[in-house]
Amino acid sequence: MHMRNQEERHFGVKMELQEGFRFISQAYEGDRLHGAPFASDEPDPIGEAAAPSTPALLASAVGHCLAASLTEICRHAAMPLRAMAVDAVSVVAPNEEDLPRIRRIDVTLTPTLTQSQSDTMKQRCEMSFRKYCTVCSSLEGAIDVQVRVQWQLERVASTIV
């Protein structure tokens, strides 16, 4: 994320209850809408699981931010990516009061490189990208975020003559 020469940026979400525990949300910054409206719901048995749960949305924000940061670092390192797959999971467990809390978020990033890179170059990218993730860095100390990077090399189909 770039601050665009601003001291602060304000990202908001307007939400309206639809029914049960399902909300429709619209993201915005200032007077500019960001994307299409999206739904969220509570998992069963409280909600109907008709849309992503709030723990899943938090995992999505963390996963997206980490993937964007690694993508940017790879670009600066001249390591062209063909794809980036992300699996982000919020692990929810009861706390001391037996209330559900997010214990940790497990994120697996699978970048697919278009050409082979040295292990040193990949390690250098892995060591630096996380600090550029606004969401992950903001959660530090509150929620444990476990990150794993599984590098892949693009497979080129061979032609049999």
Buried (B, 14 or more C-beta within 10 A) or exposed (E): EEEEEEEEEEEEEEEEEBEEBBBBBBBBEEEEEEEEEBEBBBBEEEBBBBBBBBBBBBBBBBBBBBBBBBBBBBEEBEBEBEEBEBEBBBBBEEEEEEEEEBEBBBBBBBBBBEEEBEEEBBEBBBEBBBEBBEBBEEBEEEBEBEBEBEBEEEEEEEEEE
